[in-house]
Amino acid sequence: MYAIKAVFSCFPPLHRRRLFLFVMVLVVIFLIVQIHQQKTMENMSIAAIIMNIGKNTYDALSGSEIQFDRRVNGIWFNLSNSDFRFYVYSAFYDDRPSLLSLPVIRLTAVSDPYAEFSKRNVTRLYCVLRKDTEVKVVEMKGEPKPIGFGWPLNKINAREYIYTCPTLEGMIPTSVSIVKSKTEYSAAEVPVTLPKKPETKRDFCVCVQAAYGTLDPYRIIEWMELQKILGVSLVGVYVLSASETVLKVFKHYSDEKFVDLRKIDYMYTSEPSAKEFWLHLTPAINDCIYRHMYEFKRMVIVDFDEFIMPRKHQNLLDLVSYLDEVSTAERSPHVNFVFRNNYFFFDLETRNTSEHLTFLKFRKKVAVSPEGYSVKSIINPQACTHMHNHYCWGVTKNYTSQGITKSVDPEIALNQHYKKCHFSQKECQHQLEDATQDDIMLRFKDRLSRNVRGKVKQILD
């Protein structure tokens, strides 16, 4: 205070008054900026805050660094307001010709159940499209498409959706927000990703639901090597939780460019409630589909404990080519294929082989699961608009006249599923008693064994 008085005393009275007014103006401006920043910080998700301070990487392994998406880094954008909760993981510019319309923005999101919005006097949603200094507000058309059955989020029901925003001709937005009125302000902006469009498409990408819980690093290696044998070129992996050893495996395949490795965090920073991870599973799958929809001809949707096995063909390319030929010959083209589930339970007798070769070790199976139960899919990414873990639940306009899904004959291909029996004790006993031998995996024995041993030595030993 004495220093300030000393400074002011150096000026003539008239200049002192002017200097005082100038300083007061600066103080007022400073306070206004601070208040605005405080409100912005309250409205922004942690993702936007971290994005603004330039946090581009995540140190996932001691002594090494995994590069995740630079703009999002796996954290959810919080677009919630006083009427509803709304979290967005990612947004994509969708200009597929099969839309038969102007491009749209697809948002992979989790929100309060949309059916409850109207009960809270929210009858319309608006999309705020931004590109540089240009801002346009457009009304969202139609309802969001569910990609899951929902689960309590922080003990209140929520559900997974794909929300769709229209665009304006000639404008490719760089970010998007969702508001409940044209005049509402949202500080959180979700970056809009433009999917890559290579000149040549590859055949298959596998999209896996978010990785969580206890995963066996040896089984992950075996699964990855089998996918290579089957003809897969890329696997989209989204890490919700995993051990350092499993992350080390993912990092290795990411360095090989066989895995697109990304984070997906919990929406709340506090301890998540039991099974809250379920809300994060299908957003990861849909992010993978939209991110790579122009790079691959087909997407395979499976989990880490299963794979689609051609029974009469050597790989997935031969299998899908055959299925397409059959559809054409029968004049009943189908957009997507689903494959019946077949359990190879760990409760069954095993064969003498390496403990790290689960698919070769467990070669007894129970009866094929009923139609529709725990099926897995191979989809056309130019058609599918919203994907559940088992089925594609909707297609673009150009494909609506075709059959959306074709169930494949189990004699042609199956989804082979490896786990302990999870049914009641009585049902497990019944199924295990009727188990039969299945040695189809022996066709890959030498190649798979050699490749797995090599990777285990390279990554884990």
C-alpha positions in Angstrom: 0.0 0.0 0.0 2.8 2.4 0.9 4.6 1.6 -2.4 1.4 2.4 -4.3 1.0 5.8 -2.6 4.7 6.6 -3.3 4.1 5.8 -7.0 1.0 8.1 -7.2 2.8 10.9 -5.3 5.3 11.2 -8.2 2.6 12.5 -10.5 0.8 15.9 -10.6 -2.8 15.9 -9.1 -4.5 15.9 -12.6 -2.3 13.0 -13.8 -2.9 11.2 -10.5 -6.7 11.3 -11.0 -6.3 10.0 -14.6 -4.0 7.3 -13.5 -6.4 6.3 -10.7 -9.3 6.0 -13.2 -7.1 4.0 -15.6 -6.1 1.6 -12.8 -9.8 1.2 -11.7 -10.8 0.4 -15.2 -8.1 -2.3 -15.4 -9.4 -3.7 -12.1 -13.0 -3.9 -13.3 -11.9 -5.6 -16.5 -9.8 -8.1 -14.5 -12.8 -8.9 -12.2 -15.1 -9.4 -15.2 -12.7 -11.7 -16.9 -12.2 -13.7 -13.6 -16.0 -14.1 -13.2 -16.4 -15.2 -16.8 -13.6 -17.7 -16.4 -15.1 -19.0 -13.2 -18.5 -19.6 -14.9 -16.8 -21.2 -17.8 -14.8 -23.5 -15.6 -18.0 -24.5 -13.8 -19.8 -25.3 -17.1 -16.9 -27.0 -18.8 -16.1 -30.7 -18.5 -12.8 -31.7 -17.1 -12.0 -32.7 -20.7 -12.3 -29.2 -22.0 -10.2 -27.8 -19.2 -7.4 -30.3 -19.8 -7.7 -29.7 -23.5 -7.2 -26.0 -23.0 -4.1 -26.3 -20.9 -2.6 -28.6 -23.5 -2.5 -32.0 -21.8 -1.9 -34.1 -24.8 -0.5 -37.4 -23.5 -1.2 -39.8 -20.7 1.6 -41.6 -19.0 0.1 -45.1 -18.9 3.2 -47.1 -18.2 6.2 -46.5 -16.0 9.1 -45.6 -18.2 7.0 -45.3 -21.3 4.3 -43.0 -22.7 1.2 -44.0 -24.7 -0.1 -41.4 -27.1 -3.8 -41.0 -27.0 -6.1 -38.8 -28.9 -4.6 -35.3 -28.6 -7.9 -33.4 -28.4 -10.1 -35.6 -26.3 -7.7 -37.8 -24.4 -10.5 -40.1 -23.3 -12.4 -37.7 -21.1 -16.1 -37.0 -21.5 -17.4 -33.5 -22.5 -20.0 -32.4 -20.0 -22.9 -30.7 -21.8 -25.2 -31.1 -18.8 -27.6 -28.3 -17.6 -30.2 -27.8 -14.9 -32.7 -30.1 -16.7 -30.7 -33.1 -17.8 -27.3 -34.7 -17.7 -25.5 -35.0 -21.0 -22.0 -36.4 -21.6 -20.3 -36.7 -25.0 -17.3 -38.9 -25.7 -16.8 -37.9 -29.3 -18.3 -36.3 -32.4 -17.9 -37.2 -36.1 -18.6 -35.6 -39.4 -20.7 -38.1 -41.3 -21.0 -37.5 -45.0 -21.5 -41.0 -46.2 -23.2 -41.1 -49.6 -25.7 -43.6 -48.3 -27.3 -40.9 -46.1 -29.0 -39.5 -49.2 -29.0 -36.2 -47.5 -26.7 -33.4 -46.3 -23.9 -34.5 -43.9 -24.7 -34.8 -40.2 -22.7 -34.8 -37.0 -22.9 -38.0 -34.9 -22.3 -37.7 -31.2 -21.5 -40.8 -29.1 -23.1 -39.9 -25.8 -24.6 -40.9 -22.5 -27.5 -38.8 -21.1 -30.6 -39.1 -18.9 -33.2 -41.3 -20.7 -34.4 -39.2 -23.6 -38.0 -40.1 -22.9 -37.8 -38.1 -19.6 -36.7 -34.9 -21.3 -40.3 -33.9 -22.2 -41.3 -34.4 -18.6 -38.8 -31.7 -17.7 -40.3 -29.3 -20.2 -37.4 -29.9 -22.7 -39.2 -30.4 -26.0 -36.4 -29.4 -28.4 -32.6 -29.6 -28.5 -30.4 -27.3 -30.5 -27.0 -27.9 -32.0 -24.5 -25.1 -31.9 -22.1 -25.5 -34.8 -18.8 -23.6 -34.8 -16.2 -23.1 -37.5 -13.6 -20.5 -36.7 -15.6 -17.4 -35.8 -18.8 -18.6 -37.5 -21.5 -19.9 -35.2 -24.8 -21.4 -36.3 -27.6 -22.8 -34.2 -29.8 -25.4 -35.8 -32.6 -27.5 -34.3 -31.9 -31.2 -33.8 -34.2 -33.3 -35.9 -35.6 -36.6 -34.6 -34.8 -38.5 -31.5 -31.4 -39.9 -30.5 -30.8 -43.6 -31.3 -30.0 -45.9 -28.4 -26.9 -48.0 -28.5 -27.5 -49.7 -25.1 -30.1 -50.5 -22.5 -28.9 -48.0 -19.9 -27.6 -48.3 -16.4 -27.6 -46.0 -13.3 -25.0 -43.3 -13.5 -24.2 -41.9 -10.0 -27.3 -43.9 -8.9 -29.6 -42.2 -11.4 -30.7 -43.9 -14.6 -28.9 -43.0 -17.8 -28.6 -44.4 -21.3 -26.2 -44.7 -24.2 -27.1 -42.9 -27.4 -26.0 -41.6 -30.8 -27.3 -38.1 -31.1 -27.4 -36.6 -34.6 -27.0 -32.9 -35.5 -27.9 -31.5 -39.0 -25.3 -29.4 -40.8 -25.6 -26.5 -43.2 -24.6 -26.6 -46.8 -21.0 -25.4 -47.2 -20.1 -25.6 -43.5 -18.0 -28.4 -42.0 -18.1 -27.6 -38.2 -14.9 -27.9 -36.2 -16.9 -28.2 -32.9 -20.4 -28.8 -31.7 -22.4 -28.1 -28.5 -25.9 -29.2 -27.5 -28.3 -26.7 -25.8 -32.0 -26.6 -24.9 -32.8 -23.2 -26.3 -31.4 -21.0 -29.1 -30.2 -18.4 -26.6 -28.5 -20.8 -24.2 -24.7 -20.6 -23.9 -22.5 -23.7 -23.6 -18.8 -23.3 -22.8 -18.1 -26.9 -23.5 -17.4 -27.5 -27.2 -16.9 -31.0 -28.6 -14.3 -31.2 -31.3 -15.7 -32.7 -34.6 -13.5 -35.4 -36.1 -13.3 -35.8 -39.8 -12.7 -39.6 -40.4 -9.8 -40.5 -42.6 -10.5 -41.3 -46.2 -7.7 -43.4 -47.7 -7.6 -44.1 -51.4 -7.7 -47.8 -50.8 -9.8 -49.5 -48.2 -8.6 -52.5 -46.2 -10.7 -55.5 -45.5 -11.4 -55.8 -41.7 -11.2 -53.8 -38.5 -12.3 -55.2 -35.2 -14.1 -52.9 -32.8 -14.1 -54.1 -29.2 -16.2 -52.7 -26.3 -14.2 -50.8 -23.7 -11.5 -52.8 -21.9 -12.1 -53.1 -18.2 -11.6 -55.4 -15.2 -9.2 -58.3 -15.1 -7.8 -59.2 -18.5 -5.2 -62.0 -19.0 -2.2 -60.5 -21.0 -1.4 -63.9 -22.4 -4.9 -64.4 -23.7 -4.9 -60.9 -25.2 -1.7 -61.8 -27.1 -3.2 -65.1 -28.4 -6.4 -63.2 -29.4 -4.4 -60.6 -31.3 -2.4 -63.1 -33.2 -5.5 -65.1 -34.1 -7.1 -61.9 -35.5 -4.1 -61.4 -37.7 -4.4 -65.0 -39.0 -8.1 -64.4 -39.8 -7.2 -61.4 -41.9 -7.9 -58.4 -39.6 -5.7 -55.3 -40.2 -6.6 -53.2 -37.2 -8.2 -53.5 -33.7 -9.8 -50.5 -32.0 -9.0 -50.7 -28.2 -10.5 -48.3 -25.7 -9.0 -48.6 -22.2 -11.4 -48.0 -19.3 -9.3 -49.9 -16.8 -6.4 -52.4 -17.2 -3.3 -53.6 -15.4 0.1 -52.2 -16.4 1.0 -55.6 -17.9 -2.1 -55.6 -20.2 -1.4 -52.0 -21.1 2.1 -53.1 -22.1 0.6 -55.7 -24.4 -1.7 -53.1 -26.0 1.2 -50.6 -26.3 3.2 -53.2 -28.2 0.5 -53.8 -30.8 -0.1 -50.1 -31.0 3.5 -49.6 -31.9 3.0 -52.2 -34.6 0.1 -50.2 -35.9 -2.2 -53.2 -35.4 -4.0 -51.5 -32.5 -5.6 -48.0 -32.4 -5.2 -47.4 -28.7 -7.4 -44.9 -26.9 -8.6 -44.0 -23.4 -12.1 -43.8 -22.2 -12.6 -42.5 -18.7 -15.4 -42.7 -16.2 -17.8 -39.7 -16.5 -17.5 -38.9 -12.8 -14.1 -38.5 -11.2 -15.4 -40.0 -8.0 -15.5 -43.7 -7.4 -17.9 -45.2 -10.0 -20.8 -47.4 -8.7 -21.0 -51.1 -9.3 -21.3 -52.0 -13.0 -21.3 -48.4 -14.1 -18.7 -49.4 -16.6 -21.6 -50.9 -18.7 -22.4 -47.3 -19.9 -19.0 -47.0 -21.4 -18.9 -50.1 -23.5 -21.0 -49.4 -26.6 -19.8 -45.7 -26.9 -16.4 -47.2 -27.5 -17.7 -49.5 -30.2 -19.5 -46.7 -32.0 -16.6 -44.3 -31.8 -14.5 -47.1 -33.4 -17.0 -47.6 -36.2 -17.3 -43.9 -37.1 -13.6 -43.2 -36.7 -12.7 -45.9 -39.2 -15.8 -46.1 -41.4 -14.0 -45.1 -44.6 -10.9 -47.1 -44.0 -12.4 -50.6 -44.0 -14.9 -52.5 -46.0 -16.2 -54.4 -42.9 -16.2 -54.1 -39.2 -16.1 -57.1 -36.8 -17.8 -56.5 -33.5 -16.5 -59.0 -30.8 -15.1 -59.1 -27.3 -11.7 -60.2 -26.1 -13.0 -63.6 -25.0 -14.4 -64.6 -28.4 -13.9 -64.5 -32.2 -15.8 -65.3 -35.3 -14.5 -68.6 -36.7 -15.2 -69.6 -40.4 -16.0 -73.3 -40.4 -15.6 -73.9 -44.1 -13.2 -71.1 -45.1 -9.7 -70.2 -44.2 -10.2 -66.5 -43.2 -12.8 -63.8 -42.8 -12.4 -62.5 -46.3 -13.2 -65.8 -47.9 -16.2 -66.2 -45.5 -17.7 -62.8 -46.2 -17.1 -63.1 -50.0 -19.1 -66.4 -49.9 -21.9 -64.8 -47.8 -22.1 -61.9 -50.3 -22.3 -64.3 -53.2 -25.1 -66.3 -51.6 -27.1 -63.1 -50.9 -26.7 -62.0 -54.5 -27.7 -65.4 -55.9 -30.7 -65.5 -53.7 -31.6 -61.9 -54.6 -31.8 -61.1 -50.9 -28.9 -58.8 -50.2 -28.1 -58.2 -46.5 -26.2 -55.4 -45.0 -24.8 -57.1 -41.9 -24.2 -60.6 -40.7 -24.6 -62.1 -37.3 -23.1 -65.3 -36.0 -24.5 -67.7 -33.5 -22.8 -68.0 -30.1 -21.0 -71.2 -29.1 -19.4 -71.6 -25.7 -16.1 -73.4 -25.1 -16.4 -73.5 -21.3 -13.3 -73.6 -19.1 -15.1 -76.1 -17.0 -14.6 -78.7 -19.7 -11.7 -81.1 -20.2 -8.5 -79.6 -21.6 -5.8 -80.8 -23.9 -2.1 -81.0 -23.1 -0.7 -77.8 -24.7 0.8 -74.5 -23.6 -1.0 -72.8 -20.8 -0.9 -69.6 -22.9 -2.8 -71.1 -25.8 -6.4 -71.1 -24.6 -8.0 -71.6 -28.0 -5.9 -74.8 -28.6 -6.2 -76.0 -25.0 -10.0 -75.9 -24.7 -11.5 -77.8 -27.6 -14.7 -79.1 -26.2 -17.9 -77.1 -26.8 -21.5 -77.2 -25.6 -24.5 -76.9 -27.9 -24.8 -73.8 -30.1 -26.7 -71.1 -28.2 -30.3 -70.3 -29.3 -30.9 -67.9 -32.2 -30.3 -64.3 -31.2 -28.5 -65.2 -27.9 -25.2 -63.4 -27.4 -24.6 -63.2 -31.2 -21.7 -61.1 -32.7 -21.7 -59.2 -35.9 -19.7 -58.3 -39.1 -21.2 -55.0 -40.3 -20.9 -52.7 -43.3 -19.6 -49.4 -41.9 -21.1 -47.5 -44.8 -24.6 -48.6 -43.6 -24.7 -48.9 -39.8 -25.8 -45.8 -37.9 -26.0 -47.1 -34.3 -24.4 -50.3 -33.0 -25.1 -52.4 -29.9 -22.7 -54.9 -28.6 -24.5 -57.7 -30.5 -26.5 -56.1 -33.4 -26.5 -53.1 -35.6 -29.7 -51.4 -34.6 -30.2 -49.1 -37.6 -28.9 -48.3 -41.1 -28.7 -45.3 -43.4 -31.5 -44.4 -45.8 -29.9 -46.0 -48.9 -29.9 -49.4 -47.1 -33.3 -49.5 -45.6 -34.8 -51.4 -48.5 -32.4 -54.3 -47.9 -32.4 -56.8 -45.1 -30.6 -55.2 -42.2 -29.2 -58.5 -40.7 -28.7 -62.0 -41.9 -28.1 -64.8 -39.3 -25.4 -67.1 -40.6 -25.8 -70.9 -40.6 -23.7 -72.3 -37.7 -22.3 -74.9 -40.1 -20.7 -72.0 -42.1 -19.3 -69.9 -39.2 -19.7 -69.4 -35.4 -18.8 -67.0 -32.7 -16.5 -69.1 -30.5 -16.8 -67.9 -26.9 -14.3 -68.9 -24.1 -15.2 -68.5 -20.4 -16.3 -70.3 -17.3 -19.9 -71.5 -17.3 -22.0 -68.6 -15.9 -25.4 -70.3 -15.8 -27.1 -71.9 -12.8 -25.3 -75.0 -11.4 -28.1 -77.2 -12.8 -28.0 -75.6 -16.3 -24.2 -75.8 -16.4 -24.2 -79.5 -15.5 -26.8 -80.2 -18.2 -24.8 -78.3 -20.9 -21.4 -79.7 -19.8 -22.7 -83.3 -20.0 -23.6 -82.8 -23.6 -20.3 -81.2 -24.7 -18.6 -82.5 -27.9 -15.1 -82.4 -29.2 -14.3 -79.7 -31.7 -10.7 -79.6 -33.2 -11.2 -76.9 -35.8 -8.6 -74.7 -34.2 -5.9 -77.3 -35.0 -5.8 -75.9 -38.5 -4.0 -72.9 -37.0 -1.9 -74.9 -34.4 1.6 -74.4 -35.8 1.2 -70.8 -36.9 -0.7 -69.7 -33.8 1.7 -71.5 -31.4 4.8 -70.0 -33.1 3.4 -66.5 -33.2 2.2 -66.5 -29.6 5.4 -67.9 -28.2 7.4 -65.2 -30.1 5.2 -62.4 -28.8 5.2 -63.6 -25.2 9.0 -63.7 -25.3 9.1 -60.3 -26.9 6.6 -58.5 -24.7 6.4 -60.3 -21.3 9.5 -62.3 -20.7 
